[in-house]
Amino acid sequence: MDEFDQKIISWLTKNSRLTWKQIGEKIHMTGQAVGQRVQRLIDQGTIQRFSIERRYDVIQFITIYMSSSDYAGFEHMIIQNPDCIEAHKISGDGCYMLKTSFSDTEKLDDFCTQLLKFGRYKVNSSIRKIEFY
């Protein structure tokens, strides 16, 4: 992957709706050349999908400290919950880190009650997201 590929990926990350021509104008290439490079990056697996990043009004980060060995049951429970946006098995402080978006505190409380079956937890709420571009 060369400098042009990195620039293409950077622009697609910022706005995947840009046309090949628009990206080409920003990085001094033709739209056709950008399109060919994007197709090559897809074929190589560097670009695996184009997606939409949804904005959430509220975000919580929940650290899970497992006291149960029912990891499969825990993972199944969080996968089934539509307010769980991301989940990571982590090292360091805790066993899992969840990113959730419970806009209703009663639903968050119910979810936390379900978590107690697997261990204890710590909830941190996001104040604002810091954008890097």
PyMOL commands that set and color helices and strands:
alter all, ss='L'
color gray80, all
select helices_A, chain A and resi 3-14+20-27+31-44+71-80+105-115
alter helices_A, ss='H'
color red, helices_A
select strands_A, chain A and resi 60-66+84-89+96-100+119-125
alter strands_A, ss='S'
color yellow, strands_A
deselect
rebuild
show_as cartoon
